[in-house]
Amino acid sequence: MTTHDFVGIGLGPFNLGLACLTDPLRSSDDLDGVFLEARDRFSWHPGMLLDDAPLQVPFLADLVTMADPTSRWSFLSYLKQAGHLYPFYIRESFYPLRKEYDDYCRWAAERLPSVRFGQQVTGVEHDGTAYLVTSATGETYRTRRLVLGIGTSPRVPDALRAVVEVRGAPATSGPVVEVRGAPATSLETSGTVTHSADYLARKAELQRQDRITVVGSGQSAAEVYQDLLAEAPDHGYELVWLTRSPRFFPMEYTKLTLEMTSPEYGEYHRRLPIETRDRLAREQRHLFKGISGDLVDAIFDLHYQQRVSGVGPNTTLLTHTEVRAARPVDDGSELDLLHVETGERFSLTTGGLVLATGYAPTRPAFLEGIRDRIRYDARGRYDVAADYSVDVNGGEVFVQNAEEHTHSLLAPDLGMGPYRNSVIVAAMLGREVYPVEKRIAVQTFGVPDHLKRAI
């Protein structure tokens, strides 16, 4: 049996970027890796591929450019081969459409020889010298290292648990839902209830309801709300948007804040005490989980247009509003609500309910066979090293986008994916194939050595 240098499990943008960056190393026999994906084709957040929704990062944050600007797998290379380069140039926007990014990723995935679709991983064991990865098709892959890129799962808050029936299953079989820490493969609902991850598939059903309620405060909630508001006059439904946040926070794009997605901030954050890191995770959410300022303005403008034209808007936006409980009723879902500032309790019945409540990392069931080889922190999460490894020996099992609690904002940021992959490649080979930036920020995080003085 062939022993691979590494096996990547899952094929989201981050592991796909690793496949692109290791492709020339594979052909030169420096690093032999294969990538196993349960689905039959690449698909990136299909439930939110709205026609006009842009990516929230510039096109330079593609699969490879920030690590290797000369790569044949760049977004610009895709545009050239697709015949879209000049139209993209004339469009004069740094931000590709989300559908365009999805198509770009699929273009790369379908051309990479290291990618294996239809390979649902069911188990991982260690035979004393290497890892054995088993798929549902009965195939076994032997490898020295693993790179886990299974992504995050839709999260359902506890308060909404009663309107969601979860059917348990292995976490590798497809899209999963995180409910009280337990993964599941489907979202079975009473009435028309859906997570934003499945919004487009349930949109027509939602629009047959008299009232639709969106719960959430981030970009996905805003995009769903705008899309439903634009078509509300044609369908006649009432639209409600609830968030427990004090306001509809715009994402902060100032340059010194963007430096928090820098290698040095990630290293600084990783060295903080666990209590401090978890507190910062709560405080910094609006920095990267807020709403695009342009989208906030577009929503206001849409309200104004409907008001002037006399077709609406039949809508209510509520901040400081927390869902305390939910229950299924004959005509949908009844929500028990608390206005946090005033302390008032009230209820709302809604036929349609969209949970734009974010995503959470899940611990895949297939890792149980090597649980004793993985490092966990005091709160049961991966204990992620500077090189993104989580195994007890170091340098054997790496994670992608499962380290927000250690590396902070860098974990989900598409633009930092090539950086993380550069680090992982260097850890596997013992040398830097792609230069790993040590310092890119203007500011200093923590106390610099030259200012340290005992008091």
C-alpha positions as CSV (number, residue, x, y, z in Angstrom):
1,M,0.0,0.0,0.0
2,T,1.3,3.5,-0.9
3,T,2.1,5.7,2.1
4,H,1.3,9.3,1.3
5,D,3.1,12.2,2.8
6,F,-0.3,13.6,3.9
7,V,-4.0,13.1,3.4
8,G,-6.3,16.2,3.4
9,I,-9.8,15.4,4.7
10,G,-12.5,17.8,3.5
11,L,-12.3,20.2,0.6
12,G,-13.4,23.7,1.5
13,P,-11.5,26.7,0.2
14,F,-8.6,26.2,2.7
15,N,-7.8,22.6,1.9
16,L,-8.4,23.4,-1.7
17,G,-5.8,26.1,-1.5
18,L,-3.4,23.5,0.1
19,A,-4.1,21.2,-2.9
20,C,-3.2,24.0,-5.3
21,L,0.0,25.0,-3.5
22,T,1.2,21.4,-3.2
23,D,0.3,20.5,-6.8
24,P,3.7,21.5,-8.2
25,L,5.4,19.8,-5.2
26,R,3.4,16.6,-6.0
27,S,4.6,16.6,-9.6
28,S,8.2,17.1,-8.4
29,D,7.9,14.2,-5.9
30,D,8.6,16.6,-3.0
31,L,5.3,16.1,-1.3
32,D,2.7,13.5,-2.2
33,G,-0.8,14.3,-0.8
34,V,-4.4,13.4,-1.7
35,F,-7.6,15.2,-0.7
36,L,-10.8,13.3,0.2
37,E,-14.1,15.0,-0.1
38,A,-17.5,13.4,0.7
39,R,-19.5,15.3,-1.8
40,D,-19.5,14.5,-5.5
41,R,-18.4,18.1,-6.5
42,F,-17.1,21.3,-5.0
43,S,-19.8,23.6,-3.6
44,W,-19.2,26.6,-1.4
45,H,-22.2,27.8,0.7
46,P,-24.7,27.0,-2.0
47,G,-27.6,28.3,0.2
48,M,-26.2,31.8,0.1
49,L,-25.1,32.2,-3.5
50,L,-27.3,35.2,-4.2
51,D,-27.0,36.6,-7.6
52,D,-25.5,39.9,-6.7
53,A,-23.8,39.1,-3.4
54,P,-20.1,40.0,-3.5
55,L,-17.3,38.3,-1.6
56,Q,-16.2,40.3,1.4
57,V,-12.5,40.1,0.6
58,P,-10.6,41.3,-2.5
59,F,-9.8,38.9,-5.3
60,L,-6.2,38.7,-4.1
61,A,-7.6,36.6,-1.2
62,D,-7.9,33.7,-3.6
63,L,-6.6,30.1,-3.0
64,V,-3.0,30.9,-3.7
65,T,-2.0,34.4,-4.5
66,M,-0.9,35.6,-1.1
67,A,1.5,32.6,-1.0
68,D,2.5,32.3,-4.6
69,P,1.4,35.2,-7.0
70,T,2.8,33.2,-9.9
71,S,0.6,30.1,-9.4
72,R,-1.5,28.8,-12.2
73,W,-4.3,28.3,-9.8
74,S,-4.9,32.1,-9.1
75,F,-8.2,33.8,-9.6
76,L,-6.8,35.9,-12.4
77,S,-5.7,32.7,-14.2
78,Y,-9.2,31.3,-13.8
79,L,-10.6,34.6,-15.3
80,K,-8.3,34.4,-18.2
81,Q,-9.2,30.8,-19.0
82,A,-12.9,31.5,-18.6
83,G,-12.7,34.5,-20.9
84,H,-13.8,36.9,-18.1
85,L,-10.5,38.8,-17.4
86,Y,-11.2,41.9,-19.4
87,P,-14.8,42.3,-18.2
88,F,-13.6,41.9,-14.6
89,Y,-10.9,44.6,-15.3
90,I,-13.5,47.0,-16.8
91,R,-15.9,46.3,-13.9
92,E,-13.2,48.0,-11.6
93,S,-14.1,46.2,-8.4
94,F,-11.7,44.3,-6.2
95,Y,-14.5,42.1,-4.9
96,P,-15.7,39.2,-7.0
97,L,-19.2,37.9,-6.9
98,R,-19.7,35.1,-4.4
99,K,-21.1,32.9,-7.3
100,E,-17.9,33.8,-9.2
101,Y,-15.7,32.7,-6.3
102,D,-17.6,29.4,-6.0
103,D,-17.1,28.8,-9.8
104,Y,-13.4,29.6,-9.5
105,C,-13.0,27.1,-6.6
106,R,-14.9,24.4,-8.6
107,W,-12.7,25.1,-11.7
108,A,-9.6,24.4,-9.6
109,A,-11.0,21.4,-7.8
110,E,-12.0,19.6,-11.0
111,R,-8.5,20.0,-12.5
112,L,-6.4,18.9,-9.5
113,P,-5.2,15.3,-9.8
114,S,-4.9,15.0,-6.0
115,V,-8.6,15.5,-5.3
116,R,-10.9,12.5,-4.7
117,F,-14.6,13.3,-4.7
118,G,-17.2,10.9,-3.3
119,Q,-14.8,9.8,-0.5
120,Q,-16.6,10.1,2.8
121,V,-14.2,9.4,5.6
122,T,-15.6,7.0,8.2
123,G,-12.6,6.3,10.4
124,V,-8.9,7.1,11.1
125,E,-6.6,4.8,13.0
126,H,-2.8,4.6,13.6
127,D,-0.9,1.4,12.9
128,G,2.2,2.3,14.9
129,T,4.0,4.1,12.1
130,A,1.3,5.8,9.9
131,Y,-2.3,6.8,9.8
132,L,-4.9,4.7,8.1
133,V,-7.9,6.7,6.6
134,T,-10.9,4.6,5.7
135,S,-13.7,5.9,3.4
136,A,-17.3,4.7,3.0
137,T,-16.4,3.2,-0.3
138,G,-14.1,0.7,1.5
139,E,-10.9,2.4,0.3
140,T,-8.0,2.8,2.8
141,Y,-5.3,5.5,2.5
142,R,-2.1,5.2,4.4
143,T,-0.4,8.5,5.3
144,R,2.2,10.0,7.6
145,R,0.2,13.2,8.2
146,L,-3.4,14.5,8.2
147,V,-4.8,17.9,7.4
148,L,-8.3,18.4,8.6
149,G,-10.3,20.8,6.5
150,I,-13.9,19.7,7.2
151,G,-15.1,23.3,7.9
152,T,-17.6,24.5,10.3
153,S,-21.3,23.5,10.9
154,P,-24.5,25.6,11.1
155,R,-25.2,26.5,14.7
156,V,-28.7,26.4,16.2
157,P,-28.9,28.3,19.6
158,D,-30.3,26.4,22.5
159,A,-33.3,28.7,22.7
160,L,-34.5,27.6,19.3
161,R,-33.9,23.9,19.8
162,A,-37.6,23.2,20.3
163,V,-38.5,24.1,16.7
164,V,-35.6,22.1,15.3
165,E,-35.6,18.3,15.3
166,V,-32.1,17.0,14.9
167,R,-31.3,13.6,13.5
168,G,-27.9,12.3,14.7
169,A,-25.3,10.9,12.3
170,P,-21.6,10.8,11.7
171,A,-20.2,14.3,11.2
172,T,-18.5,13.5,7.9
173,S,-21.6,12.5,6.0
174,G,-22.5,16.0,4.8
175,P,-23.7,19.4,6.1
176,V,-24.1,19.3,9.8
177,V,-25.9,21.3,12.4
178,E,-24.4,22.2,15.8
179,V,-27.0,22.0,18.5
180,R,-25.7,22.0,22.1
181,G,-22.4,20.6,20.9
182,A,-24.0,17.6,19.1
183,P,-23.5,17.3,15.3
184,A,-26.3,16.1,13.1
185,T,-26.8,15.8,9.4
186,S,-30.1,17.4,8.8
187,L,-32.4,20.2,10.0
188,E,-35.9,18.7,10.4
189,T,-38.3,21.5,11.3
190,S,-41.8,22.3,12.3
191,G,-43.3,24.8,9.9
192,T,-40.8,26.6,7.6
193,V,-37.6,26.9,9.6
194,T,-34.2,26.9,8.0
195,H,-30.7,27.9,8.7
196,S,-29.3,30.5,6.4
197,A,-27.0,27.8,5.0
198,D,-30.0,26.4,3.2
199,Y,-31.8,29.7,2.5
200,L,-32.0,29.5,-1.3
201,A,-33.3,25.9,-1.2
202,R,-36.1,27.0,1.2
203,K,-36.8,30.5,-0.2
204,A,-39.9,29.7,-2.2
205,E,-41.4,27.9,0.8
206,L,-40.6,30.8,3.1
207,Q,-42.3,33.3,0.8
208,R,-45.6,31.5,1.0
209,Q,-45.8,32.4,4.7
210,D,-47.6,35.5,6.0
211,R,-44.7,36.5,8.2
212,I,-41.0,35.7,7.9
213,T,-38.6,36.3,10.8
214,V,-34.8,36.5,10.4
215,V,-32.7,35.9,13.5
216,G,-29.1,37.1,13.5
217,S,-26.9,40.1,13.2
218,G,-24.2,39.3,10.7
219,Q,-23.7,39.5,6.9
220,S,-25.8,36.4,6.2
221,A,-28.7,37.8,8.2
222,A,-28.5,41.1,6.3
223,E,-28.2,39.5,2.9
224,V,-31.3,37.3,3.6
225,Y,-33.2,40.2,4.9
226,Q,-32.4,42.4,1.9
227,D,-33.3,39.6,-0.5
228,L,-36.6,39.0,1.2
229,L,-37.4,42.7,1.5
230,A,-36.8,43.3,-2.2
231,E,-39.4,40.7,-3.1
232,A,-41.9,41.4,-0.2
233,P,-44.2,43.6,-2.3
234,D,-44.7,40.8,-4.8
235,H,-45.7,38.2,-2.2
236,G,-47.3,40.3,0.6
237,Y,-45.5,38.8,3.6
238,E,-44.5,40.8,6.7
239,L,-40.8,40.7,7.4
240,V,-39.2,40.9,10.9
241,W,-35.4,41.0,11.7
242,L,-34.3,40.3,15.2
243,T,-30.9,40.6,16.7
244,R,-29.7,40.6,20.3
245,S,-26.8,42.9,19.4
246,P,-27.2,46.6,20.5
247,R,-27.3,47.7,16.9
248,F,-26.7,46.4,13.3
249,F,-23.0,46.6,13.5
250,P,-21.0,47.3,10.3
251,M,-17.9,45.4,9.7
252,E,-14.8,47.5,10.5
253,Y,-12.6,47.9,7.5
254,T,-10.1,50.4,8.8
255,K,-6.5,49.5,8.0
256,L,-5.2,49.2,11.5
257,T,-8.1,46.9,12.4
258,L,-7.4,44.8,9.3
259,E,-3.9,44.3,10.7
260,M,-5.5,42.0,13.3
261,T,-5.5,39.4,10.6
262,S,-1.7,39.4,10.6
263,P,0.8,36.7,11.5
264,E,2.1,38.7,14.5
265,Y,-1.4,39.3,15.9
266,G,-2.2,35.6,15.6
267,E,1.0,34.7,17.5
268,Y,0.3,37.3,20.2
269,H,-3.3,36.0,20.6
270,R,-2.1,32.4,20.8
271,R,0.1,33.2,23.8
272,L,-2.6,34.9,25.8
273,P,-4.3,33.0,28.7
274,I,-7.3,30.9,27.6
275,E,-9.7,33.2,29.6
276,T,-8.4,36.3,27.9
277,R,-8.6,34.7,24.4
278,D,-12.2,33.6,25.0
279,R,-13.2,37.0,26.3
280,L,-11.6,38.6,23.2
281,A,-13.5,36.2,20.9
282,R,-16.7,37.6,22.3
283,E,-15.6,41.3,22.2
284,Q,-14.2,41.1,18.6
285,R,-17.1,39.4,16.9
286,H,-18.3,42.6,15.1
287,L,-14.8,43.1,13.6
288,F,-15.3,40.3,11.2
289,K,-18.9,39.1,11.7
290,G,-20.5,42.5,11.2
291,I,-22.3,43.7,8.1
292,S,-20.8,45.3,5.1
293,G,-21.3,49.1,5.3
294,D,-22.4,49.1,1.7
295,L,-25.1,46.5,2.5
296,V,-26.3,48.5,5.5
297,D,-26.8,51.5,3.3
298,A,-28.4,49.5,0.5
299,I,-31.0,48.1,3.0
300,F,-31.8,51.6,4.1
301,D,-32.1,52.8,0.5
302,L,-34.4,49.9,-0.3
303,H,-36.6,50.9,2.6
304,Y,-36.8,54.4,1.3
305,Q,-37.5,53.3,-2.3
306,Q,-40.4,51.1,-1.1
307,R,-41.7,53.9,1.1
308,V,-41.7,56.5,-1.7
309,S,-43.3,54.1,-4.2
310,G,-46.0,53.2,-1.7
311,V,-45.4,49.4,-1.8
312,G,-44.1,49.1,1.7
313,P,-42.0,48.4,3.6
314,N,-44.1,46.0,5.8
315,T,-41.2,45.2,8.1
316,T,-39.9,45.5,11.7
317,L,-36.3,45.7,12.7
318,L,-35.5,45.0,16.4
319,T,-32.1,45.3,18.2
320,H,-31.4,44.3,21.8
321,T,-33.9,41.5,21.3
322,E,-33.0,38.0,22.5
323,V,-34.9,34.8,21.7
324,R,-35.4,33.1,25.1
325,A,-37.5,30.1,23.9
326,A,-39.3,28.8,20.9
327,R,-42.1,26.3,20.3
328,P,-43.9,24.9,17.3
329,V,-47.5,26.0,16.8
330,D,-50.0,25.2,14.1
331,D,-49.1,28.2,11.9
332,G,-45.3,28.1,12.4
333,S,-43.2,28.9,15.4
334,E,-43.9,31.0,18.5
335,L,-40.9,32.9,19.9
336,D,-40.6,34.1,23.4
337,L,-38.5,37.3,23.3
338,L,-36.8,39.6,25.7
339,H,-35.8,43.2,25.0
340,V,-32.6,43.4,26.9
341,E,-32.5,47.1,27.5
342,T,-36.0,47.6,28.6
343,G,-36.5,44.2,30.3
344,E,-39.8,43.8,28.5
345,R,-40.9,40.3,27.6
346,F,-43.1,39.6,24.5
347,S,-43.9,37.0,22.0
348,L,-44.1,36.7,18.2
349,T,-45.6,34.0,16.0
350,T,-44.0,33.5,12.6
351,G,-44.8,31.2,9.7
352,G,-41.2,31.4,8.3
353,L,-38.0,31.5,10.4
354,V,-34.5,31.9,9.1
355,L,-31.7,31.2,11.6
356,A,-28.7,33.3,10.5
357,T,-27.0,32.2,13.7
358,G,-23.6,31.4,12.4
359,Y,-21.4,28.3,12.4
360,A,-19.3,26.3,14.8
361,P,-16.4,23.9,14.5
362,T,-17.3,20.3,15.2
363,R,-15.2,17.4,16.4
364,P,-15.5,14.7,13.6
365,A,-16.5,11.3,14.8
366,F,-13.9,9.7,12.5
367,L,-11.1,10.9,14.8
368,E,-12.2,8.8,17.8
369,G,-9.8,6.1,16.7
370,I,-6.9,8.4,17.3
371,R,-8.3,10.5,20.1
372,D,-5.2,9.7,22.3
373,R,-3.0,11.2,19.6
374,I,-4.7,14.6,19.6
375,R,-4.1,17.5,22.1
376,Y,-7.1,19.2,23.6
377,D,-7.2,22.3,25.8
378,A,-9.0,22.6,29.2
379,R,-12.3,23.3,27.5
380,G,-12.2,20.3,25.1
381,R,-11.1,22.2,22.0
382,Y,-8.0,21.5,19.8
383,D,-4.8,22.7,21.4
384,V,-3.4,24.3,18.3
385,A,0.3,24.9,18.0
386,A,1.9,27.8,16.0
387,D,2.2,25.5,13.0
388,Y,-1.5,24.5,13.2
389,S,-0.7,21.0,14.4
390,V,-2.8,19.4,17.1
391,D,-1.2,16.0,17.7
392,V,0.8,15.0,20.7
393,N,4.0,14.5,18.8
394,G,3.7,17.7,16.7
395,G,3.7,18.0,12.9
396,E,1.4,15.1,12.2
397,V,-2.2,16.3,12.4
398,F,-3.0,19.9,11.2
399,V,-6.3,21.8,11.2
400,Q,-7.8,24.4,8.9
401,N,-10.3,26.9,10.3
402,A,-10.6,25.1,13.6
403,E,-8.3,27.4,15.6
404,E,-10.2,30.6,16.1
405,H,-10.0,30.1,19.9
406,T,-6.1,30.1,19.6
407,H,-5.2,32.1,16.5
408,S,-8.2,34.5,16.6
409,L,-9.5,36.3,13.5
410,L,-7.0,34.6,11.2
411,A,-8.8,31.3,11.3
412,P,-11.8,32.0,9.1
413,D,-10.2,34.7,7.0
414,L,-9.9,33.7,3.3
415,G,-7.0,36.0,2.8
416,M,-5.0,34.3,5.5
417,G,-5.6,30.8,4.1
418,P,-2.5,30.8,1.9
419,Y,-0.4,32.0,4.8
420,R,-1.6,29.1,7.0
421,N,-1.0,26.7,4.1
422,S,2.5,28.1,3.7
423,V,3.2,27.3,7.4
424,I,1.7,23.8,7.1
425,V,3.8,23.0,4.0
426,A,6.9,24.3,5.7
427,A,6.1,22.1,8.8
428,M,5.7,19.0,6.6
429,L,8.8,19.6,4.5
430,G,11.1,21.2,7.1
431,R,11.7,24.2,4.8
432,E,9.9,27.1,3.4
433,V,8.7,26.5,-0.1
434,Y,6.5,29.6,0.1
435,P,8.0,32.5,2.1
436,V,6.2,32.7,5.5
437,E,5.9,36.4,6.5
438,K,7.0,37.1,10.1
439,R,5.9,40.7,10.4
440,I,3.5,42.7,8.2
441,A,1.8,45.0,10.7
442,V,2.5,48.7,11.4
443,Q,1.5,48.3,15.0
444,T,3.0,46.2,17.8
445,F,0.8,43.7,19.7
446,G,1.9,43.3,23.3
447,V,4.9,45.1,24.9
448,P,7.9,45.4,22.6
449,D,11.3,44.3,24.0
450,H,12.8,47.7,23.7
451,L,10.2,49.3,25.9
452,K,10.3,46.7,28.6
453,R,11.6,48.1,31.9
454,A,11.1,46.8,35.4
455,I,9.0,49.0,37.7
